[in-house]
Amino acid sequence: MNPLEYCNNCFHETEPDIVQTRTDQFLILTRLDYKKYKDIQEFVELNSGKMNSEFRLAGFRVPLEIVDQTIDFLRKIDVTVHDLLTHVRNVFSGYTKETLSLGRHRFVKLPKGREHRFLDPKTRRWIYIKNPENSIGVPLREHQIIKCENQGNDEYYYLGAEEELHLVDKRAAFNLASRTFTNRTVYWADHKMLGFGTIKLNSLGMIPDDIFNSLTRLRPNEVILYGMLYFKITYFELLKVFLKANKINLLKCEDFVTLPGDNGKASGSPLISLSDIESEKIQTISNLIEKLNGKITKTKTELKVTFENDSYSILFVDNDSSRAIPVHEENKLYIPIALIENIREFEASAHKILYRAGKKLDIKKTLAECVEISNDADLSFVTECLTENIDDIDFIKKLLSDPSKESYLRNWFEDLVKNTTLEGWINAPEGLFRKLSHIFSKEVVKNV
């Protein structure tokens, strides 16, 4: 990683003499006066630091406890320093504080033969879009950011208010997306044996590259813990304010558990309290268990699941895994919290629950019936199931028997009707408009 890649916007007309590239690491950019260089060398060595070898970029490293003292010393001898705190503030100031709500639903034509994803403001994750052939398009919302994956050359689009897709560069796409983000919680832990705080990177969701670079530069040493963001505890308040400006709230986790794939306690998985998880997500899992004739008892950190001939516990962790993690000897199922944010990604975990229950059901339809809609990712999944199974009357009845779900789907359809031309509907799959109109007429909903 080029340590100066995201500093160029901070330098304006002239580069500083020295850049703090990491908490304890300083890079010398200019040819310093000989006396100043010798003064720096003497200060570093007297304080148990180390000058870089002649085969590396000119610079030095100092112990964490004298970082602030080092910056003060450099400025006293008239050396200009671009320090990390200044850099973080500069990056933060480059992002607008404006907020933007997603607009109306509308059908949008997307290029064929490519995979597309939209960025969900709540989960901050890229959600797969099913792009059917020969149709009106896919239902998206104004102001959404769409990623077109094209053999490693991703393209980014912004959906304007006039059904137009505007090609934008990655930086602009992330900046626009950040205006739509809603608040989310991220968990951290104070590892006293290591002396710094840790955060699972995947829990942050999508963050712009320059913000990510700034966060990783706060790490206190060169050791890299895979999948972890770690920081000097004295920087906690700075990190907290910085992330809060990006609508991320830092919350200390209950405990750390070591799971398969974790490299010891240092890179373990934060255990999340049920009270810190969206109630809709817990309810979705409860609905699924009850549909399978099971029962759930809640504790502070566990869902205790009981079937006629089986019982086990479901716990939630902040983990990089894309799958639920069974620990058979303890009869526990750990589910990474990222998987329950998006009902599509929860499917693999649901398969494990179905398997333990000894049931064979259509997993997609089952989840569509059980999900408590709380974000655009959930709504996209349910509407996709609805249109794919438009002729399955029993499924439609079950789907619309839930008043909350019926309200979400009705509003979705009415929004589409208002914003799609008659010509557009003519291009829809055969009978889709007629069938949806029939389903969402008051008479039909009363009868289902």
VOPAGU-2260 file (C-alpha; in pm, 1 decimal, decimal comma):
REM VOPAGU-2260
SITE   aa  ch    i         X         Y         Z
SITE  MET   A    0       0,0       0,0       0,0
SITE  ASN   A    1     140,4     338,9     -99,6
SITE  PRO   A    2     149,1     532,9     230,8
SITE  LEU   A    3     105,7     864,2      50,3
SITE  GLU   A    4    -168,1     762,1    -193,9
SITE  TYR   A    5    -440,3     946,5      -4,9
SITE  CYS   A    6    -228,1    1230,8     133,3
SITE  ASN   A    7    -185,7    1422,1    -192,5
SITE  ASN   A    8    -509,3    1616,3    -139,9
SITE  CYS   A    9    -374,6    1733,2     198,0
SITE  PHE   A   10     -48,1    1881,3      67,5
SITE  HIS   A   11    -187,0    2160,2    -152,1
SITE  GLU   A   12     109,1    2339,5    -313,7
SITE  THR   A   13     406,2    2203,3    -116,6
SITE  GLU   A   14     485,7    1870,5      43,9
SITE  PRO   A   15     572,3    1860,1     415,2
SITE  ASP   A   16     917,5    1746,3     528,6
SITE  ILE   A   17     779,2    1442,3     712,1
SITE  VAL   A   18     456,4    1239,0     696,5
SITE  GLN   A   19     327,9    1023,4     981,0
SITE  THR   A   20     231,7     718,6     773,6
SITE  ARG   A   21     125,4     504,2    1068,2
SITE  THR   A   22      88,4     566,8    1440,2
SITE  ASP   A   23     453,9     487,8    1516,4
SITE  GLN   A   24     608,1     533,4    1168,6
SITE  PHE   A   25     734,6     855,1    1005,2
SITE  LEU   A   26     847,9     898,9     645,2
SITE  ILE   A   27    1099,6    1169,9     544,1
SITE  LEU   A   28     994,5    1317,7     208,0
SITE  THR   A   29    1245,8    1596,2     153,0
SITE  ARG   A   30    1620,6    1623,7     183,8
SITE  LEU   A   31    1659,8    1768,5     532,4
SITE  ASP   A   32    1931,1    2000,9     650,5
SITE  TYR   A   33    2215,2    1783,1     785,8
SITE  LYS   A   34    2189,8    1924,8    1140,2
SITE  LYS   A   35    1812,8    1869,7    1153,8
SITE  TYR   A   36    1857,9    1511,9    1036,2
SITE  LYS   A   37    2123,1    1444,6    1303,7
SITE  ASP   A   38    1897,6    1602,9    1569,9
SITE  ILE   A   39    1614,5    1371,1    1465,7
SITE  GLN   A   40    1845,3    1068,6    1467,2
SITE  GLU   A   41    1970,4    1153,5    1815,2
SITE  PHE   A   42    1615,9    1205,3    1948,1
SITE  VAL   A   43    1492,6     877,3    1799,5
SITE  GLU   A   44    1781,3     667,5    1928,1
SITE  LEU   A   45    1774,7     825,1    2276,2
SITE  ASN   A   46    1406,5     731,9    2301,5
SITE  SER   A   47    1449,3     367,9    2196,0
SITE  GLY   A   48    1327,9     431,7    1842,6
SITE  LYS   A   49    1490,3     318,1    1518,7
SITE  MET   A   50    1593,9     492,8    1197,7
SITE  ASN   A   51    1501,6     310,1     876,2
SITE  SER   A   52    1783,5     120,0     708,8
SITE  GLU   A   53    1946,8     277,7     404,2
SITE  PHE   A   54    1770,9      21,7     184,1
SITE  ARG   A   55    1425,0     145,9     284,9
SITE  LEU   A   56    1247,3     478,0     241,2
SITE  ALA   A   57    1405,5     742,1     462,3
SITE  GLY   A   58    1226,6     763,5     792,9
SITE  PHE   A   59    1207,1     629,0    1146,1
SITE  ARG   A   60     991,0     453,3    1402,5
SITE  VAL   A   61     935,7     550,0    1766,0
SITE  PRO   A   62     770,3     377,4    2064,5
SITE  LEU   A   63     394,0     437,5    2083,6
SITE  GLU   A   64     417,0     619,9    2416,3
SITE  ILE   A   65     628,2     905,3    2272,9
SITE  VAL   A   66     445,5     964,0    1942,2
SITE  ASP   A   67     295,2    1297,6    2052,6
SITE  GLN   A   68     627,6    1405,1    2202,0
SITE  THR   A   69     799,5    1321,6    1870,2
SITE  ILE   A   70     563,0    1542,0    1669,4
SITE  ASP   A   71     616,4    1829,6    1914,4
SITE  PHE   A   72     995,1    1787,7    1888,2
SITE  LEU   A   73     990,9    1793,1    1506,2
SITE  ARG   A   74     793,0    2116,1    1499,5
SITE  LYS   A   75    1026,5    2275,3    1755,1
SITE  ILE   A   76    1322,8    2221,0    1522,6
SITE  ASP   A   77    1122,0    2377,4    1236,6
SITE  VAL   A   78    1041,0    2056,0    1047,3
SITE  THR   A   79     695,3    2046,4     884,5
SITE  VAL   A   80     492,4    1733,4     972,3
SITE  HIS   A   81     174,0    1596,8     820,4
SITE  ASP   A   82      45,0    1403,9    1122,2
SITE  LEU   A   83    -225,5    1137,8    1129,6
SITE  LEU   A   84    -475,5    1343,8    1326,3
SITE  THR   A   85    -458,1    1621,2    1066,0
SITE  HIS   A   86    -488,0    1368,4     784,3
SITE  VAL   A   87    -797,0    1204,4     935,9
SITE  ARG   A   88    -962,9    1543,1     982,4
SITE  ASN   A   89    -883,3    1637,9     620,7
SITE  VAL   A   90   -1035,7    1317,0     489,2
SITE  PHE   A   91   -1344,4    1366,0     703,6
SITE  SER   A   92   -1388,4    1726,8     584,2
SITE  GLY   A   93   -1383,6    1604,7     224,0
SITE  TYR   A   94   -1710,9    1418,7     274,6
SITE  THR   A   95   -2036,6    1608,2     265,7
SITE  LYS   A   96   -2253,9    1612,5     575,5
SITE  GLU   A   97   -2564,1    1631,0     356,7
SITE  THR   A   98   -2812,8    1346,7     380,5
SITE  LEU   A   99   -3012,2    1203,6      93,9
SITE  SER   A  100   -3312,7     974,8     117,5
SITE  LEU   A  101   -3372,3     714,0    -147,1
SITE  GLY   A  102   -3651,9     817,3    -381,4
SITE  ARG   A  103   -3936,2     639,5    -557,4
SITE  HIS   A  104   -3932,7     284,1    -684,7
SITE  ARG   A  105   -3907,6     243,2   -1060,7
SITE  PHE   A  106   -3821,5     -24,0   -1314,4
SITE  VAL   A  107   -3477,0      25,8   -1467,4
SITE  LYS   A  108   -3323,1    -146,2   -1770,1
SITE  LEU   A  109   -2976,9    -282,4   -1695,2
SITE  PRO   A  110   -2721,1    -415,9   -1946,6
SITE  LYS   A  111   -2755,5    -788,4   -2011,4
SITE  GLY   A  112   -2481,1   -1045,0   -1961,2
SITE  ARG   A  113   -2333,1    -883,5   -1650,1
SITE  GLU   A  114   -2386,3    -913,3   -1277,3
SITE  HIS   A  115   -2531,7    -611,3   -1100,7
SITE  ARG   A  116   -2559,8    -514,5    -736,8
SITE  PHE   A  117   -2711,9    -216,7    -556,3
SITE  LEU   A  118   -2572,5     -67,1    -237,5
SITE  ASP   A  119   -2818,0     -96,2      49,5
SITE  PRO   A  120   -2792,8     214,2     275,4
SITE  LYS   A  121   -2879,7      23,3     592,0
SITE  THR   A  122   -2651,3    -279,8     563,3
SITE  ARG   A  123   -2386,7     -93,7     354,0
SITE  ARG   A  124   -2346,8    -408,7     148,9
SITE  TRP   A  125   -2371,7    -479,0    -222,7
SITE  ILE   A  126   -2696,9    -668,4    -284,1
SITE  TYR   A  127   -2726,9    -894,1    -588,5
SITE  ILE   A  128   -2989,3    -790,1    -846,4
SITE  LYS   A  129   -3159,6   -1055,3   -1053,5
SITE  ASN   A  130   -3182,7    -913,3   -1406,8
SITE  PRO   A  131   -3438,7   -1124,5   -1598,3
SITE  GLU   A  132   -3429,4   -1144,7   -1978,4
SITE  ASN   A  133   -3690,9    -970,0   -2194,8
SITE  SER   A  134   -3853,3    -771,0   -1917,2
SITE  ILE   A  135   -3942,0    -422,8   -1815,3
SITE  GLY   A  136   -3625,4    -413,5   -1605,1
SITE  VAL   A  137   -3557,1    -446,0   -1233,4
SITE  PRO   A  138   -3718,5    -244,3    -953,1
SITE  LEU   A  139   -3470,4       3,9    -804,5
SITE  ARG   A  140   -3496,7     334,2    -621,6
SITE  GLU   A  141   -3394,4     685,0    -718,0
SITE  HIS   A  142   -3052,1     787,8    -582,3
SITE  GLN   A  143   -2931,8     427,8    -549,4
SITE  ILE   A  144   -2577,6     333,9    -651,5
SITE  ILE   A  145   -2547,8      32,2    -882,6
SITE  LYS   A  146   -2228,6    -163,1    -946,1
SITE  CYS   A  147   -2187,8    -338,0   -1280,8
SITE  GLU   A  148   -1931,9    -618,7   -1250,4
SITE  ASN   A  149   -1751,4    -657,3   -1581,5
SITE  GLN   A  150   -1457,5    -902,3   -1571,5
SITE  GLY   A  151   -1275,3    -718,7   -1297,4
SITE  ASN   A  152   -1345,2    -374,0   -1443,9
SITE  ASP   A  153   -1634,2    -264,4   -1223,7
SITE  GLU   A  154   -1846,1      27,9   -1336,0
SITE  TYR   A  155   -2058,3     241,1   -1103,5
SITE  TYR   A  156   -2389,3     407,8   -1184,8
SITE  TYR   A  157   -2609,3     657,7   -1005,6
SITE  LEU   A  158   -2984,9     634,0   -1066,2
SITE  GLY   A  159   -3117,3     985,7   -1119,2
SITE  ALA   A  160   -3470,4    1115,2   -1079,1
SITE  GLU   A  161   -3554,2    1075,4   -1449,2
SITE  GLU   A  162   -3491,9     699,9   -1477,9
SITE  GLU   A  163   -3142,5     771,7   -1609,4
SITE  LEU   A  164   -2834,9     576,2   -1508,2
SITE  HIS   A  165   -2534,9     808,4   -1481,0
SITE  LEU   A  166   -2188,2     653,0   -1509,0
SITE  VAL   A  167   -1974,1     787,6   -1220,7
SITE  ASP   A  168   -1626,5     708,8   -1092,7
SITE  LYS   A  169   -1578,1     499,7    -780,0
SITE  ARG   A  170   -1496,9     790,5    -550,5
SITE  ALA   A  171   -1809,0     982,5    -660,9
SITE  ALA   A  172   -2022,1     668,4    -626,7
SITE  PHE   A  173   -1909,8     612,7    -267,2
SITE  ASN   A  174   -1952,3     979,7    -181,8
SITE  LEU   A  175   -2307,7     980,3    -318,1
SITE  ALA   A  176   -2384,4     651,7    -142,4
SITE  SER   A  177   -2256,6     781,1     190,9
SITE  ARG   A  178   -2527,6    1049,7     186,7
SITE  THR   A  179   -2795,4     779,6     195,2
SITE  PHE   A  180   -2642,9     570,0     475,5
SITE  THR   A  181   -2845,3     513,0     790,6
SITE  ASN   A  182   -2696,3     458,1    1135,2
SITE  ARG   A  183   -2537,3     121,7    1211,2
SITE  THR   A  184   -2360,6     -28,6    1511,3
SITE  VAL   A  185   -2007,4    -168,9    1498,7
SITE  TYR   A  186   -1850,6    -364,7    1785,5
SITE  TRP   A  187   -1504,0    -324,9    1931,5
SITE  ALA   A  188   -1305,0    -491,0    2207,1
SITE  ASP   A  189   -1020,0    -376,1    2429,3
SITE  HIS   A  190    -752,1    -648,0    2413,3
SITE  LYS   A  191    -560,5    -573,8    2728,6
SITE  MET   A  192    -304,2    -845,0    2659,8
SITE  LEU   A  193    -225,5    -682,2    2324,9
SITE  GLY   A  194    -267,5    -324,9    2439,7
SITE  PHE   A  195    -500,7    -198,6    2168,1
SITE  GLY   A  196    -862,0    -196,6    2051,5
SITE  THR   A  197    -991,7    -416,0    1770,7
SITE  ILE   A  198   -1280,8    -402,0    1523,5
SITE  LYS   A  199   -1381,0    -664,5    1267,5
SITE  LEU   A  200   -1335,7    -502,3     926,1
SITE  ASN   A  201   -1636,8    -672,2     768,9
SITE  SER   A  202   -1864,9    -515,7    1030,5
SITE  LEU   A  203   -1801,8    -169,6     884,2
SITE  GLY   A  204   -1967,1    -259,8     555,3
SITE  MET   A  205   -1870,6     -57,2     249,8
SITE  ILE   A  206   -1651,0     240,9     329,7
SITE  PRO   A  207   -1468,8     465,2      79,3
SITE  ASP   A  208   -1106,0     379,3       6,5
SITE  ASP   A  209    -958,2     698,3     152,0
SITE  ILE   A  210   -1148,4     651,1     478,6
SITE  PHE   A  211   -1039,0     286,7     493,2
SITE  ASN   A  212    -677,5     392,2     432,9
SITE  SER   A  213    -698,5     644,8     718,2
SITE  LEU   A  214    -839,2     385,1     956,1
SITE  THR   A  215    -571,8     126,4     875,9
SITE  ARG   A  216    -299,4     386,2     927,5
SITE  LEU   A  217    -412,6     423,6    1288,0
SITE  ARG   A  218    -288,4      72,3    1362,3
SITE  PRO   A  219     -18,0      78,9    1628,9
SITE  ASN   A  220     241,2    -150,6    1468,6
SITE  GLU   A  221     332,1    -342,4    1154,4
SITE  VAL   A  222     179,0    -671,2    1268,2
SITE  ILE   A  223    -132,2    -740,8    1060,9
SITE  LEU   A  224    -425,4    -929,5    1211,7
SITE  TYR   A  225    -623,4   -1067,0     920,2
SITE  GLY   A  226    -970,5    -915,9     894,1
SITE  MET   A  227    -917,5    -682,3    1190,4
SITE  LEU   A  228    -890,7    -307,6    1227,9
SITE  TYR   A  229    -691,4    -227,4    1538,2
SITE  PHE   A  230    -596,1     101,1    1697,9
SITE  LYS   A  231    -410,7     261,9    1985,2
SITE  ILE   A  232    -653,0     294,8    2278,2
SITE  THR   A  233    -565,4     663,6    2319,5
SITE  TYR   A  234    -706,4     715,7    1966,9
SITE  PHE   A  235   -1043,7     569,2    2064,6
SITE  GLU   A  236   -1225,7     901,5    2098,2
SITE  LEU   A  237   -1085,0    1017,6    1762,8
SITE  LEU   A  238   -1194,0     693,8    1596,2
SITE  LYS   A  239   -1535,1     712,5    1760,6
SITE  VAL   A  240   -1596,5    1068,1    1635,6
SITE  PHE   A  241   -1461,6     982,9    1289,2
SITE  LEU   A  242   -1688,6     680,5    1252,3
SITE  LYS   A  243   -1987,1     861,1    1403,4
SITE  ALA   A  244   -1949,8    1121,2    1129,2
SITE  ASN   A  245   -1997,1     827,9     890,7
SITE  LYS   A  246   -2308,2     719,4    1086,5
SITE  ILE   A  247   -2129,7     430,9    1259,6
SITE  ASN   A  248   -2174,0     390,2    1635,8
SITE  LEU   A  249   -1900,0     203,6    1823,1
SITE  LEU   A  250   -2025,0     -31,8    2091,6
SITE  LYS   A  251   -1818,5    -258,2    2314,7
SITE  CYS   A  252   -1897,9    -627,3    2263,7
SITE  GLU   A  253   -2003,2    -875,8    2533,7
SITE  ASP   A  254   -1705,5   -1108,7    2495,4
SITE  PHE   A  255   -1472,2   -1270,5    2242,4
SITE  VAL   A  256   -1508,3   -1633,6    2135,7
SITE  THR   A  257   -1252,4   -1834,3    1939,6
SITE  LEU   A  258   -1414,0   -2018,3    1650,3
SITE  PRO   A  259   -1280,0   -2238,1    1369,8
SITE  GLY   A  260   -1073,5   -2009,8    1146,3
SITE  ASP   A  261    -991,7   -1762,4    1423,8
SITE  ASN   A  262    -623,2   -1736,3    1506,4
SITE  GLY   A  263    -651,0   -1734,7    1881,8
SITE  LYS   A  264    -812,2   -1479,1    2111,5
SITE  ALA   A  265    -642,1   -1186,1    1941,5
SITE  SER   A  266    -843,3   -1237,6    1624,5
SITE  GLY   A  267   -1145,0   -1399,6    1788,2
SITE  SER   A  268   -1506,2   -1312,4    1718,3
SITE  PRO   A  269   -1699,7   -1056,9    1926,4
SITE  LEU   A  270   -2008,2   -1212,0    2084,6
SITE  ILE   A  271   -2310,8    -985,7    2034,8
SITE  SER   A  272   -2587,3    -936,9    2289,8
SITE  LEU   A  273   -2940,9    -997,0    2156,6
SITE  SER   A  274   -3041,9    -650,9    2279,0
SITE  ASP   A  275   -2790,9    -498,3    2036,0
SITE  ILE   A  276   -2943,4    -673,2    1731,3
SITE  GLU   A  277   -3239,5    -538,4    1537,0
SITE  SER   A  278   -3557,5    -688,4    1678,4
SITE  GLU   A  279   -3683,0    -761,1    1323,5
SITE  LYS   A  280   -3383,9    -989,4    1260,8
SITE  ILE   A  281   -3440,6   -1185,7    1581,2
SITE  GLN   A  282   -3809,9   -1209,3    1495,6
SITE  THR   A  283   -3729,7   -1345,4    1146,9
SITE  ILE   A  284   -3534,4   -1633,2    1302,2
SITE  SER   A  285   -3809,0   -1689,2    1562,1
SITE  ASN   A  286   -4067,0   -1704,5    1280,8
SITE  LEU   A  287   -3857,1   -1965,4    1101,5
SITE  ILE   A  288   -3815,5   -2183,6    1413,6
SITE  GLU   A  289   -4187,4   -2164,4    1490,6
SITE  LYS   A  290   -4276,3   -2252,7    1129,7
SITE  LEU   A  291   -4066,5   -2566,4    1179,4
SITE  ASN   A  292   -4266,4   -2648,7    1498,1
SITE  GLY   A  293   -3981,8   -2548,6    1727,2
SITE  LYS   A  294   -3971,9   -2322,9    2032,0
SITE  ILE   A  295   -3733,4   -2041,8    2127,5
SITE  THR   A  296   -3621,4   -1916,8    2467,3
SITE  LYS   A  297   -3410,5   -1598,3    2481,2
SITE  THR   A  298   -3118,8   -1528,1    2714,3
SITE  LYS   A  299   -2881,2   -1232,5    2706,5
SITE  THR   A  300   -2670,0   -1372,7    2422,2
SITE  GLU   A  301   -2848,0   -1688,5    2301,9
SITE  LEU   A  302   -3159,2   -1814,7    2129,8
SITE  LYS   A  303   -3220,1   -2155,2    2289,5
SITE  VAL   A  304   -3392,8   -2366,3    2023,5
SITE  THR   A  305   -3599,5   -2670,8    2119,5
SITE  PHE   A  306   -3755,6   -2929,6    1888,3
SITE  GLU   A  307   -3924,8   -3254,5    1985,0
SITE  ASN   A  308   -3601,1   -3456,0    1961,2
SITE  ASP   A  309   -3333,4   -3187,2    1946,3
SITE  SER   A  310   -3211,4   -2871,8    2119,3
SITE  TYR   A  311   -2923,9   -2630,4    2063,4
SITE  SER   A  312   -2830,1   -2262,8    2097,1
SITE  ILE   A  313   -2795,5   -1992,1    1832,2
SITE  LEU   A  314   -2544,9   -1714,8    1909,7
SITE  PHE   A  315   -2444,4   -1411,8    1702,7
SITE  VAL   A  316   -2088,4   -1302,1    1637,1
SITE  ASP   A  317   -1904,8   -1035,5    1440,6
SITE  ASN   A  318   -1711,1   -1269,9    1213,4
SITE  ASP   A  319   -1569,2   -1258,5     858,8
SITE  SER   A  320   -1719,7   -1593,7     766,1
SITE  SER   A  321   -1981,1   -1608,5     491,1
SITE  ARG   A  322   -2142,2   -1907,8     663,3
SITE  ALA   A  323   -2287,5   -2003,6     998,7
SITE  ILE   A  324   -2026,6   -2173,7    1216,5
SITE  PRO   A  325   -2140,8   -2489,5    1396,4
SITE  VAL   A  326   -1948,4   -2599,9    1704,9
SITE  HIS   A  327   -2084,1   -2950,0    1750,1
SITE  GLU   A  328   -1917,5   -3038,0    2078,1
SITE  GLU   A  329   -2094,0   -2748,3    2250,4
SITE  ASN   A  330   -2412,7   -2791,3    2044,2
SITE  LYS   A  331   -2403,5   -2429,5    1935,5
SITE  LEU   A  332   -2458,3   -2254,6    1605,8
SITE  TYR   A  333   -2274,0   -1921,1    1568,1
SITE  ILE   A  334   -2420,0   -1692,3    1301,5
SITE  PRO   A  335   -2213,5   -1394,3    1177,6
SITE  ILE   A  336   -2425,0   -1084,1    1225,0
SITE  ALA   A  337   -2360,3    -973,1     864,8
SITE  LEU   A  338   -2557,6   -1275,5     742,6
SITE  ILE   A  339   -2879,6   -1170,5     914,6
SITE  GLU   A  340   -2863,9    -815,5     779,1
SITE  ASN   A  341   -2943,4    -945,3     430,3
SITE  ILE   A  342   -3201,6   -1224,4     405,7
SITE  ARG   A  343   -3033,3   -1358,4      91,0
SITE  GLU   A  344   -2710,6   -1419,3     283,3
SITE  PHE   A  345   -2901,8   -1576,9     571,3
SITE  GLU   A  346   -3011,9   -1859,3     339,4
SITE  ALA   A  347   -2709,7   -2082,8     420,1
SITE  SER   A  348   -2776,7   -2046,9     793,5
SITE  ALA   A  349   -3144,5   -2126,7     737,1
SITE  HIS   A  350   -3042,2   -2447,8     558,0
SITE  LYS   A  351   -2860,0   -2560,4     874,5
SITE  ILE   A  352   -3166,3   -2484,9    1086,6
SITE  LEU   A  353   -3391,1   -2679,2     845,7
SITE  TYR   A  354   -3147,9   -2970,1     848,5
SITE  ARG   A  355   -3147,5   -2986,3    1229,9
SITE  ALA   A  356   -3528,1   -2975,9    1225,2
SITE  GLY   A  357   -3543,8   -3259,8     971,5
SITE  LYS   A  358   -3763,1   -3055,6     735,7
SITE  LYS   A  359   -3759,3   -3027,5     357,3
SITE  LEU   A  360   -3907,9   -2698,4     239,6
SITE  ASP   A  361   -3853,6   -2453,1     -44,0
SITE  ILE   A  362   -3600,5   -2239,0     141,0
SITE  LYS   A  363   -3655,6   -1922,2     -60,2
SITE  LYS   A  364   -4034,0   -1923,9     -22,8
SITE  THR   A  365   -4001,6   -2014,9     344,0
SITE  LEU   A  366   -3770,5   -1723,0     414,5
SITE  ALA   A  367   -3995,0   -1484,7     217,3
SITE  GLU   A  368   -4284,1   -1585,3     443,7
SITE  CYS   A  369   -4078,0   -1559,2     764,8
SITE  VAL   A  370   -3873,4   -1244,1     705,3
SITE  GLU   A  371   -3958,8    -924,0     889,0
SITE  ILE   A  372   -3875,4    -658,4     628,3
SITE  SER   A  373   -3642,8    -390,6     768,6
SITE  ASN   A  374   -3428,2    -276,2     473,8
SITE  ASP   A  375   -3414,0    -258,8      94,7
SITE  ALA   A  376   -3222,5    -587,9      76,9
SITE  ASP   A  377   -3512,6    -769,4     245,9
SITE  LEU   A  378   -3773,6    -596,4      29,4
SITE  SER   A  379   -3580,3    -680,9    -288,4
SITE  PHE   A  380   -3571,7   -1047,9    -186,8
SITE  VAL   A  381   -3945,6   -1065,2    -111,7
SITE  THR   A  382   -4051,6    -881,1    -428,5
SITE  GLU   A  383   -3831,0   -1114,1    -633,1
SITE  CYS   A  384   -4002,6   -1416,2    -471,5
SITE  LEU   A  385   -4341,9   -1260,5    -535,8
SITE  THR   A  386   -4284,1   -1205,7    -908,3
SITE  GLU   A  387   -4114,1   -1544,9    -954,5
SITE  ASN   A  388   -4411,6   -1724,6    -795,0
SITE  ILE   A  389   -4690,1   -1500,7    -921,6
SITE  ASP   A  390   -4910,1   -1802,4   -1009,8
SITE  ASP   A  391   -4865,1   -1983,2    -677,1
SITE  ILE   A  392   -5186,0   -1872,1    -507,5
SITE  ASP   A  393   -5116,0   -2053,9    -178,8
SITE  PHE   A  394   -4776,5   -1884,4    -148,7
SITE  ILE   A  395   -4925,1   -1542,0    -229,5
SITE  LYS   A  396   -5191,7   -1593,3      37,9
SITE  LYS   A  397   -4929,4   -1678,1     299,8
SITE  LEU   A  398   -4715,0   -1382,2     197,6
SITE  LEU   A  399   -4999,2   -1130,7     222,1
SITE  SER   A  400   -5145,9   -1273,7     541,3
SITE  ASP   A  401   -4882,7   -1071,8     728,7
SITE  PRO   A  402   -5023,9    -713,1     753,5
SITE  SER   A  403   -4676,8    -556,0     772,1
SITE  LYS   A  404   -4551,8    -744,7     466,8
SITE  GLU   A  405   -4872,3    -672,9     276,6
SITE  SER   A  406   -4828,7    -300,3     348,1
SITE  TYR   A  407   -4465,0    -301,1     228,8
SITE  LEU   A  408   -4554,9    -483,6     -91,9
SITE  ARG   A  409   -4861,1    -271,8    -165,6
SITE  ASN   A  410   -4660,2      50,6    -125,5
SITE  TRP   A  411   -4385,3     -94,6    -345,9
SITE  PHE   A  412   -4633,6    -180,8    -622,4
SITE  GLU   A  413   -4822,6     150,3    -605,8
SITE  ASP   A  414   -4491,1     336,1    -629,6
SITE  LEU   A  415   -4401,6     138,5    -940,9
SITE  VAL   A  416   -4740,0     201,8   -1100,9
SITE  LYS   A  417   -4701,8     577,8   -1053,0
SITE  ASN   A  418   -4351,9     585,0   -1198,8
SITE  THR   A  419   -4367,8     340,0   -1489,8
SITE  THR   A  420   -4509,5     435,6   -1827,5
SITE  LEU   A  421   -4769,5     225,7   -2007,0
SITE  GLU   A  422   -4505,6     149,4   -2270,1
SITE  GLY   A  423   -4283,4      16,1   -1996,7
SITE  TRP   A  424   -4552,2    -213,2   -1863,0
SITE  ILE   A  425   -4614,3    -349,0   -2212,6
SITE  ASN   A  426   -4252,1    -473,4   -2208,6
SITE  ALA   A  427   -4303,4    -654,8   -1877,5
SITE  PRO   A  428   -4316,6   -1035,9   -1858,8
SITE  GLU   A  429   -4651,0   -1158,6   -1987,7
SITE  GLY   A  430   -4936,4   -1076,0   -1754,5
SITE  LEU   A  431   -4717,3    -931,9   -1475,5
SITE  PHE   A  432   -4896,5    -596,9   -1454,1
SITE  ARG   A  433   -5238,9    -759,0   -1468,0
SITE  LYS   A  434   -5150,9   -1017,3   -1203,8
SITE  LEU   A  435   -4991,5    -767,0    -968,8
SITE  SER   A  436   -5288,8    -533,3   -1010,2
SITE  HIS   A  437   -5522,7    -820,7    -930,2
SITE  ILE   A  438   -5319,3    -922,5    -623,7
SITE  PHE   A  439   -5306,5    -571,7    -479,6
SITE  SER   A  440   -5667,8    -477,6    -544,7
SITE  LYS   A  441   -5853,8    -443,0    -217,4
SITE  GLU   A  442   -6097,8    -718,5    -311,4
SITE  VAL   A  443   -5824,2    -972,5    -374,6
SITE  VAL   A  444   -5628,9    -890,7     -59,3
SITE  LYS   A  445   -5947,5    -937,5     142,0
SITE  ASN   A  446   -5995,8   -1278,7     -12,1
SITE  VAL   A  447   -5639,8   -1415,2      20,5
